[in-house]
Amino acid sequence: MFRINKQYLIATIILFIVELFIGFYLHDRIIRPFIGDFLVVILLYCLVKSILNISVTKAAIYVLLFAYFVEIMQGLKIVELIGLSNYKVARILIGTTFSWTDIFCYTIGIVVVVMVEKIRYSK
């Protein structure tokens, strides 16, 4: 079940760096709120696939459910409840505000992942 997949690991690292850049340096109305959320589920998917030998479908479902869970926790103000509201990194990584738009972006991100994986595996 556990194994290292170098391709997914490299994609994870690249996406993580992109997400950090977006989180710390971009404060626009398109890339940070939409593309960042779209990419974060792709990042998490690549992370899961880089260490676990599970199917595309399982990985996609687990990542999407996790993203939904985190979004719900944002709505419950989890960062404040666990005393991390003074830490910028925690606010960026966990988030602080529930948004249906984020849920939509996560869903679209996973749909794109599944479509790309289907194309990859069909070749």
Number of C-alpha atoms within 10 A of each C-alpha: 6 11 10 14 16 12 11 18 18 14 17 22 14 13 20 17 12 15 22 16 13 18 19 12 10 15 11 10 8 10 14 18 18 16 16 22 23 22 20 23 23 24 24 22 24 25 23 23 24 21 16 15 14 14 9 16 13 10 21 25 14 15 23 22 14 14 21 19 12 18 23 16 18 19 15 14 17 20 21 13 10 8 10 14 16 10 10 13 14 14 18 14 14 18 19 20 16 17 14 10 12 20 18 14 21 27 21 16 23 24 15 14 19 17 11 12 13 12 10 9 7 7 5
